[in-house]
Amino acid sequence: QVQLVESGGGLVQAGGSLRLSCAASGSIFSINVMGWYRQAPGKQRELVATCTSRGSTNYADSVKGRFTISRDNAKNTVYLQMNSLKPEDTATYYCWAADSLGRAYWGLGTQVTVSS
């Protein structure tokens, strides 16, 4: 089992920045990919960014050039640096991890609110 705990959400004005962190614990040796999803009210959960254990990254088109995902394997932590935030980035952001068997794990989420 893997446990994921997010931190770093909050309220920010449009154009501002936030950094989210997600610390993994438990069977961390099995983790292959970590990343972030988000869900806005009334909308489906969507992929934001992922990062493999080798550092390969993938981003949703809506955040390319503004968000950066990074991973510290020594600390078992993944980060999401969010710059140039827009009101449409407002959502609950969930940390996600997948292990070598393809099992998915989720954090409880952290709220990000961007005011216009």
C-alpha atoms as one frame of an Amber mdcrd trajectory, in Angstrom:
protein
   0.000   0.000   0.000   1.001   3.566  -0.688  -0.194   6.622   1.187  -0.118
  10.060  -0.422  -0.440  13.354   1.457  -0.785  16.641  -0.399   0.000  20.127
   0.850   0.408  23.623  -0.527  -3.025  24.546  -1.803  -4.671  27.861  -1.072
  -6.151  31.069  -2.428  -4.188  33.156  -4.908  -4.931  35.966  -7.313  -4.837
  35.429 -11.046  -1.273  35.603 -12.301   0.105  34.323  -9.018   1.942  31.126
  -8.140   1.549  28.153  -5.838   3.589  25.037  -5.244   1.929  21.784  -4.335
   3.762  18.949  -2.629   2.857  15.303  -2.275   4.719  13.005   0.076   4.480
   9.263  -0.426   4.876   6.653   2.282   4.356   2.925   2.597   5.412   0.612
  -0.217   7.192   3.423  -2.026   9.675   1.083  -3.684   6.863  -0.053  -5.959
   5.968   3.413  -7.248   6.629   3.960 -10.929   4.737   7.096 -11.909   3.543
  10.002  -9.782   1.476  12.949 -10.818  -1.365  15.338 -10.309  -4.990  15.368
 -11.361  -7.591  18.040 -10.695 -11.339  18.232 -10.463 -13.387  21.393 -10.676
 -16.995  21.510  -9.436 -19.315  19.850 -11.917 -16.461  18.584 -14.053 -14.654
  15.292 -14.461 -11.286  14.676 -12.891  -8.563  15.474 -15.406  -4.862  14.825
 -15.742  -2.602  17.765 -14.993   0.906  16.321 -15.121   2.837  13.110 -14.513
   6.453  12.237 -13.847   8.065   8.811 -14.073  10.781   7.557 -11.760  13.271
   8.335 -14.542  12.075  11.927 -14.796   9.980  11.768 -17.952   7.146  14.253
 -17.731   3.780  14.738 -19.372   1.453  17.736 -19.180  -2.088  18.599 -20.089
  -2.170  21.138 -22.906  -3.983  23.607 -20.675  -1.038  23.868 -18.270   1.970
  23.520 -20.586   4.379  26.393 -20.132   2.814  27.401 -16.810   3.089  24.333
 -14.569   6.180  22.268 -13.814   6.186  18.860 -12.202   9.256  17.596 -10.425
  10.130  14.655  -8.274  12.584  14.090  -5.450  13.029  10.339  -5.253  15.165
  10.616  -2.125  12.297  12.339  -0.317   9.581  10.312  -2.046   7.921  13.589
  -2.927   6.463  15.047  -6.090   5.936  18.764  -6.598   3.783  20.860  -8.868
   4.953  24.420  -9.400   2.062  26.431 -10.772   2.769  29.841 -12.282   0.590
  32.336 -14.121  -2.469  30.853 -12.478  -5.865  31.485 -14.035  -9.351  31.350
 -12.507 -10.004  28.240 -14.598  -7.227  26.469 -12.669  -9.489  26.534  -9.622
 -10.052  22.937  -8.558  -9.235  20.289  -6.021  -5.825  18.903  -6.920  -5.176
  15.227  -6.241  -1.850  13.506  -6.007  -1.717  10.198  -7.852   0.743   7.333
  -8.014   0.892   4.075  -9.907   3.007   1.101  -8.950   4.753  -1.484 -11.097
   1.610  -3.646 -11.112  -0.512  -0.799 -12.398  -2.338  -0.182  -9.150  -3.355
   3.428  -8.604  -3.254   5.381  -5.371  -4.804   8.745  -4.588  -4.333  11.464
  -2.024  -7.272  13.206  -0.378  -6.790  16.378  -2.385  -5.878  19.989  -1.758
  -7.955  22.971  -2.826  -6.569  25.592  -5.175  -8.653  28.717  -5.692  -7.631
  31.418  -8.143  -9.491  34.708  -7.880  -9.921  37.030 -10.835
